[in-house]
Amino acid sequence: MPKLSGINHKRAIKAFEKAGFNIIRQGKHITMSDGIHIVTIPRANPINAYTMGTIIQGSGMTISQFKQLL
């Protein structure tokens, strides 16, 4: 599995938007959906690498695909 360092939540949101996700709800966490997958991104800077890896897997992407969107 490729390494993923902690990233800013705003960069993560922009990457998911490039992948076709839209923001559904905002609060302490940001919920996004592409119509099939729903991901919840915490407003943390940086987001823990393990947490980010789990979010990426839940989106149906691989870490390397996500890194290309950053």
C-alpha positions as CSV (number, residue, x, y, z in Angstrom):
1,M,0.0,0.0,0.0
2,P,1.5,3.4,-1.0
3,K,2.2,5.8,1.8
4,L,-0.2,8.6,2.5
5,S,0.9,11.5,4.8
6,G,-1.6,13.5,6.7
7,I,-3.3,16.1,4.5
8,N,-5.4,19.2,5.0
9,H,-9.2,18.6,4.9
10,K,-9.6,21.3,2.3
11,R,-7.2,19.5,-0.1
12,A,-9.1,16.3,0.5
13,I,-12.4,17.9,-0.3
14,K,-11.0,19.4,-3.6
15,A,-9.6,16.0,-4.6
16,F,-13.0,14.3,-3.9
17,E,-14.7,17.0,-5.9
18,K,-12.4,16.2,-8.9
19,A,-13.5,12.6,-8.5
20,G,-17.1,13.5,-8.9
21,F,-18.2,13.8,-5.2
22,N,-20.5,16.7,-4.1
23,I,-20.9,18.1,-0.6
24,I,-24.2,17.0,1.0
25,R,-23.8,18.3,4.5
26,Q,-21.4,20.4,6.5
27,G,-20.8,20.8,10.2
28,K,-18.0,19.4,12.4
29,H,-17.6,16.9,9.5
30,I,-18.2,17.3,5.8
31,T,-20.3,14.6,4.2
32,M,-19.8,14.0,0.4
33,S,-21.4,11.6,-2.0
34,D,-21.0,10.6,-5.7
35,G,-24.4,8.9,-5.8
36,I,-23.0,5.5,-4.8
37,H,-20.5,6.1,-2.1
38,I,-20.8,8.4,0.9
39,V,-17.7,9.7,2.7
40,T,-17.4,11.7,5.9
41,I,-14.3,14.0,6.2
42,P,-13.4,15.5,9.6
43,R,-12.4,19.1,9.7
44,A,-8.9,18.4,11.0
45,N,-5.5,19.7,9.9
46,P,-3.9,17.4,9.1
47,I,-6.2,14.4,8.9
48,N,-4.6,11.4,10.4
49,A,-3.1,9.2,7.6
50,Y,-4.9,6.0,8.9
51,T,-8.2,7.9,9.0
52,M,-7.6,9.3,5.5
53,G,-6.8,5.8,4.2
54,T,-10.1,4.5,5.5
55,I,-12.0,7.4,4.0
56,I,-10.4,6.7,0.6
57,Q,-11.1,3.0,0.7
58,G,-14.8,3.8,1.5
59,S,-14.9,6.0,-1.6
60,G,-14.1,3.1,-3.9
61,M,-10.7,4.6,-4.9
62,T,-7.2,3.3,-4.2
63,I,-4.7,5.5,-2.4
64,S,-2.7,5.9,-5.6
65,Q,-5.8,7.1,-7.5
66,F,-6.5,9.6,-4.8
67,K,-2.9,10.9,-4.8
68,Q,-3.2,11.7,-8.5
69,L,-6.2,13.9,-7.7
70,L,-4.3,16.0,-5.1
